[in-house]
Amino acid sequence: MSDDITSLYQEVIIDHARRPRNFRTLEDATQTVEALNPLCGDQLTLYLQLADGTIADTSFEGNGCAISQASASLMTMAVKGLRQEAALALFTRVHTMLTTESEDDAPPAGVGKLAVLSGVWEYPTRVKCATLAWQALRSALEDASRRDGTE
């Protein structure tokens, strides 16, 4: 990845860490998941409002490192409005991006603006920080599918 792109990605992560989007309690959430990274103390509560199989709204609260907060912020922006199946497919693409080396310097396909997190795989101690919110999302969506009998 070029130095210019790396610098831009770092700026986006810092911005989301300092001013996380969708950082609030979602009073009418249909799913709530608490997640903790015991290795570093990152913790968050993810709220989802599901309506007819679509993520109508989502938010989070908690505290943690810059990567954890930025990843949660970016995730809530990316999944809002997606159908559950599409959000789970996005989880898979992002999880792969966060845990495996890219074969070239191009951003991973199908992750859009979430590509700013693509360099995390290089820092194994930060992978759990970046995936915390995503694991909570998967848990919430899989639980919702079991509850409504669609699994």
DALINCOR-V301615 format. One record per residue. N is the residue number from 1. SS is DSSP state (H for helix, E for strand, C for the rest). Layout:
BEGIN
n->{N	N}
ss->{SS	SS}
END
This chain:
BEGIN
n->{1	2	3	4	5	6	7	8	9	10	11	12	13	14	15	16	17	18	19	20	21	22	23	24	25	26	27	28	29	30	31	32	33	34	35	36	37	38	39	40	41	42	43	44	45	46	47	48	49	50	51	52	53	54	55	56	57	58	59	60	61	62	63	64	65	66	67	68	69	70	71	72	73	74	75	76	77	78	79	80	81	82	83	84	85	86	87	88	89	90	91	92	93	94	95	96	97	98	99	100	101	102	103	104	105	106	107	108	109	110	111	112	113	114	115	116	117	118	119	120	121	122	123	124	125	126	127	128	129	130	131	132	133	134	135	136	137	138	139	140	141	142	143	144	145	146	147	148	149	150	151}
ss->{C	C	H	H	H	H	H	H	H	H	H	H	H	H	H	H	H	H	C	C	C	C	E	C	C	C	C	C	C	C	E	E	E	E	E	E	C	C	C	C	C	C	E	E	E	E	E	E	E	E	E	C	C	E	E	E	E	E	E	E	E	E	E	C	C	H	H	H	H	H	H	H	H	H	H	H	H	H	H	C	C	C	E	H	H	H	H	H	H	H	H	H	H	H	H	H	H	H	H	C	C	C	C	C	C	C	C	C	C	C	C	H	H	H	H	H	H	H	H	H	H	H	C	H	H	H	H	H	H	H	H	H	H	H	H	H	H	H	H	H	H	H	H	H	H	H	H	C	C	C	C}
END
